[in-house]
Every structure is written in C-alpha cells, then in structure tokens.
Amino acid sequence: MRRIMLLLVCCAALRAETGADAWLRYTPHSNVPATFMASGTSPVNASVRREWTRAVRAMSGQEPRLVNTPQAGTVVFKIDSDSGLPADAFRFKSESNGSITVGAKDDRGVLYGMFALLRKIQLGEAIAKLDDQQAPSAAIRWVNEWDNIDGSIERGYGGRSIFWDNGHARADLTRVSEYARLLASLGINGCSINNVNANPKLLSPEMLPDVARIADAMRPWGVRIALSIDFGSPMSVGGLDTFDPADPRVAAWWKDRVDAIYKAIPDFGGFVLKADSEGRVGPSTYGRTHADAANVVARALKPHGGIIFYRGFVYDHHMDWNNPKNDRARAAYDNFKPLDGKFDDNVIVQIKNGPIDFQVREPASPLFGALEHTNEAIELQVTQEYFGQAHHTVFLVPYWKETLDFDMHAKARVSTPVKSLVKAFVGVVNIGLDENWTGNHLSQANLYGFGRLAWNPNLTAKQIDDEWAKQTFGSDPKVLDVVSKIQLTSWRTFENYTGPLGLQTLTDITGNHYGVNVEASERNGWGQWHRADSQGVGMDRTVATGTGYTGQYSPAVAAMFESLATIPDDLLLFFHHVPYTYKLHTGKTVIQYIYDSHYQGAEEAARLGAEWATLKGKIDSQLYSDVAARLEYQAGHAIVWRDAIVQYFLKESGIADAQGRAGHYPGRMEAEDARLTGYTVFDVN
C-alpha cells in the first residue's frame, strides 16, 4: 500500500495541472472506503458507481469492489422513497456493523451525498462516526450559460462554447458531460444552454435533436437542461402574424412547441425569458404586461412540470440622462411590483443581486422585499463581466454574501434576509473550452462558491474558500494561507482601484465592460452612475430631493439609506450627491478617499502577485506560471485604472491630493518624450 500511494503521488507530480479537474482532483488519501454498495438502474445511479470507482482509484490506488452485503468499511448508497427527506437531500449514517449509509429519497440525493462524502474525505474530516443530514436551501439551483449557436459566448472568458459550434450542437459532447459532473458535485440541478439574448432558431423543430443530444450528455449527472427563448418566436419561428400573449393562436403555438420538446426530452427543465429589455421584444408591443408574457409560456410548461424564469432585468436604455429624476435603478421595482401576485405558480422572477447590473458594489435589490406573492430567484454573475473578466482575480463570494445576508425587513417581520426570501438560485457562469473552464484558475472558486451558497447560503466566505483551496491545492498550510489572503481580499482590492464609495465600476459601459472609461459611465441612456461635476459627485436617489429610489425599500431600510447620518460609507455615492469636501464617517473627505483608495488598491494588487510568488516550487509549475502571469497583468492594469480615475477627479474637482500623488506619475514616460537609440531614422512613402 505504501508503494502504491508513493507511486500515486509521483504520477500526480509529473502531470501538468491544467485545471480541467477543478476541485475534483482526488489527491491521495488513506481513509477512502474501497468497498461499496449501490443499487438502481437510472443514469444517475450509474454515475454514482462510476464516480466512486474513479475516486477510490485516484485517492487510494486500490481497485474498488462492488458488493451485495454491507460490512465494516463499506459505503452503502441507498435510495429510500420513504426516508422522509425532501428532494435532493441526503443523510450520512455510520452503522453498527462498521458500514456507512448514504441515503436519500431519490437518486439525485444519493449523488449529492456521495460528492459530499468525497468532499469530507478530501478536506481531511473524520468519517468514522457520521450522523448528519443535509438539504438544499432552495429546490431550484440553476446555471445560465450565455452561449450562441455559432460557438461564441457573450461575456464568456474561458474560450468557445462547449455546447455549440457552427449552428449546431458539437459533435463531441464529452466536455458537456464533464461540466455536468462539476455541477453535480455542487448540487446544481439545472442548466440553460444558450444566451438570454436568444436566437429564435433554437425553438425550431430542426434544432430539437441537437438540444436532445445535450440533454443526454447532462442527464447522468442529474442536471436538467433548459433553453433561453425569444418572446417573438411564435412569429419568427412559428410563422404567425403576431406574438401577442393574449392571442389564442399564440398560446396554442407555445403549447405545441413545448409538447414537442417534452416528447423528445421528458425531463426538460423549462425556459429562461428576457423580454422588453435591451432591445429584446416583449409584451409591451401589444400593451400587455410581463405577467401576461410569463403566464402564456408557463401554462404550456405546467402539464409537464416545467418552469419559466422570467428575468426582472427590464429597463429603458434610451432613457434621457439629462432628466435628474430618471434612474435605471428604479426599473425592476417599477416594472414588477404592480404585478405581484399575478404570475402563475410555475413562474419565477429572476432578480439580479443589485438594482443595476453586477457592478462592483450595489445595495440588495429592493424587489426582493417587494414581491410578497411571487416566486423569486436571485441571479448572481459568476463570469466576471464587470470584474476584470478573466484577467483580474476577484473572489465574488464575499460580495454575494453581503446581498444574501442583507436584512430587507420585509413582510412586516423583524428579520428577513434576502436568502430567506428567494426560492431559487441562478448563476450566470459562461464556462468555455479552455482547459481550466473559466480562463483563470482562481476564478474557478467563484463557480464553486456559487454552488455551495445555492445549497447552503449560511456558509461563510472563508469556509467556502477553505474548502475550495484544500480540494484544489492540497493541504500545505503555507499554500492555503497565501490563497486565502489573495482570495478574501481581492474584491475590496478591485473595488479600491475601480469604483469605491458606491461609484460603481467606472468602466466602458457602452463598450466591452472591461477597461477604465469614466466618461462612458455618464451622459448616455444605459444608466446614470455618479453624476460627477465640478461641485460634487454621487447619484441622488433619495425621496426628499432625488429619484425616489430609496422609497422602494421597507421603511426601516429606506430610512437608513435616505439619511446621510446612517448611510454606510461604502454606498454613500450610490444614494447621495455630495460635495467633494463632504466628510465620511471616518472623517476623511470624499475626494481624498477617492485618491487614497485608488493608490491603496494599486498597491494591494501588486501585493497579490508578490504573495503568489512565495508559492513557487510549492505547487504545480504550470498552474503557478498561469496564475502568476494573470496577477502580474492585474497589477499593471490596476495602475492604469488608478491613474485614469485619479486624473479625472483631480480635473473635475480642482482639489489637490493631500499627499501630492495625483497628477504626478514618477517612472512614467510620455511617448512624446521618448528618444530612439540604436535605430536609423529614414523617410518612407
């Protein structure tokens, strides 16, 4: 056994770490039971047997044995429909005969229990005396992929689509199955496989075999697939002269199309719909409501047990920015609060964590507390659209935790954190064909963190980071300490050199959402962000003098945001327009904080790379080099952000930096001052 374990370690050291295995690396452990029992004939049951076999071989070097009688050291995977457990839940139990039972009401519960047991082993937790039961906080835990059928991905930074290429499903869907395995290890049970800016062609009959093939690849891992749909499909695909949700012909078309899908894919999950938003057609064309639109589709899905996620991301991107009362942040509440209670019971309104669009810091959306009679889902963005994409390291779990734990004081109850109000979790993930899935090894922690929070939102950011790091890098205390320092400070670091105090991300909002472009974040219809002028900065969203946005919250929350005395500094400029000389609760002026935070953020970004450099030789060389290159780039880009924003506010405010840094760039040479040496200058035509 000792020689086998040593051989496993040596082989692992010789294999370059590409990131393809993510957190399922199954490094050597001595206490993994090699004997197991697993009954059932479903594809999910087959995955349980296959995965346990794979894990035992990788972790112990032993050949697993499937037995018929439990004995000491045997793991029994058992489906018991009379267990009393809810769907997807599982129970661990150490039996008197020395065996361990992983029991559940259904095969998915057994699958999730198996992965949870493997997680315990990988984390070094004792499994000799188990008596534990786990159930997901939300029954519906989906990921959205924004893949296009040509193989590109909108806001995807991990390569091309694993699902689609050249207008059809990929010939080889092995990667899809591998992705479903990663999702199953986190308890995620649904996946929409195309862009919310949907191509209507996906609902055409000729595409159904492609969709069915993808469903076949994900089914063995308990992941039901779904489609994002275009609301105009009855006209563009069905040939009708209307897509009016009140027209019986439209309702009949949706029913016929859904029936055909379920005939080919009996476990189809449902639809995701983005309508009347950012140029997508919707019910407003006919003077109908979002409830009308959602319900006509929901009623077609209902007999099959399907659901529809109706995105609450609806706003007017042609809004007149000159009107100080116009406010994109108000849009979700204004559109959906009047419709509370009018949606069918298989409709879930999908609400972004904040009222704008995945900015570096936003308050929790007031819509979470406003919809008292409507199913709600929280939408979190795992792909780092506004967070440096795959080039910057930003661990998003601390950000998500602030939203999930935020107390909305809704429904006249004393405490109603967002996590208690949502029925479903949705993560916009956008993985790709790159071997490490996300384009950045450290960004895998965001997918892991989303899945763990969807299962248990009471986990802390540190617990999640510790779990992910140990399964990804092993148990070396030095490695784990460095990874923890990088990940747990990365969000605040990114915020410091981009948009602190609620300024949000001062990026190229009308372009690629990546580089710094303060001017692009104002004076256009896509949103009102900071209203900076020569006198002050911040968006006045108060009821007293501003857009009235604060009034969308419950009285207790509204009062906190309305008052300068109680507004948290981190959100000051999201809710209030103040002079540059206004003093924060810390006593520092707004303008000086803007200067200081950006210099501090750039210094912190440089430290991320310096911390990582201490791990050279302690982890796989390819993984080390890949991450080191990303962090080096991030440190440089943070300086670009710092200098651009500091210069903007120095010019706008006319107030000097108390430390004399703003406007001075030691070590930087302007192109006009450069001199060529060692070259011959000659004229060209």
Salt bridges, closest charged atoms under 4 A:
GLU17 OE1 - ARG25 NE 3.02
ASP21 OD1 - ARG54 NH2 3.81
GLU51 OE1 - ARG181 NE 2.91
GLU63 OE2 - ARG57 NH2 2.50
ASP88 OD1 - ARG108 NE 2.95
ASP88 OD2 - ARG141 NH2 2.79
GLU125 OE1 - LYS120 NZ 3.27
ASP165 OD1 - ARG160 NH2 3.25
ASP165 OD2 - ARG170 NH1 3.88
GLU178 OE1 - ARG175 NH1 3.90
ASP210 OD2 - HIS168 ND1 3.26
ASP216 OD1 - ARG219 NH1 2.72
ASP230 OD1 - ARG280 NH2 2.88
ASP241 OD1 - ARG249 NH2 2.99
ASP244 OD1 - ARG288 NE 2.92
ASP247 OD2 - ARG249 NH2 2.98
ASP259 OD2 - LYS255 NZ 2.78
ASP259 OD1 - HIS304 NE2 2.77
ASP267 OD2 - ARG219 NE 2.78
GLU278 OE1 - LYS274 NZ 2.63
ASP327 OD2 - ARG541 NE 3.04
ASP334 OD2 - ARG330 NE 3.06
ASP344 OD2 - ARG299 NE 2.70
ASP345 OD1 - LYS302 NZ 2.71
ASP357 OD2 - ARG328 NH2 3.57
ASP357 OD1 - LYS352 NZ 2.51
GLU379 OE2 - ARG311 NH2 2.70
GLU385 OE2 - ARG155 NE 3.11
GLU385 OE2 - HIS513 ND1 2.68
GLU402 OE1 - ARG361 NH1 3.00
ASP405 OD2 - LYS401 NZ 3.36
ASP405 OD1 - LYS419 NZ 2.90
ASP407 OD2 - HIS409 NE2 3.70
ASP466 OD2 - LYS462 NZ 2.89
GLU467 OE1 - ARG452 NE 2.84
ASP481 OD2 - LYS485 NZ 3.42
GLU495 OE2 - ARG361 NE 2.58
GLU495 OE1 - ARG492 NH1 3.20
ASP533 OD2 - HIS577 NE2 3.80
ASP569 OD1 - HIS585 NE2 3.89
ASP570 OD2 - ARG361 NH2 3.62
ASP570 OD2 - ARG492 NH2 3.10
ASP596 OD2 - LYS588 NZ 2.81
ASP596 OD1 - ARG661 NH2 2.44
ASP626 OD2 - HIS441 NE2 3.37
ASP643 OD1 - ARG642 NE 2.75
ASP643 OD2 - ARG668 NH1 3.62
ASP657 OD2 - ARG661 NE 2.96
GLU670 OE2 - ARG668 NH2 3.29
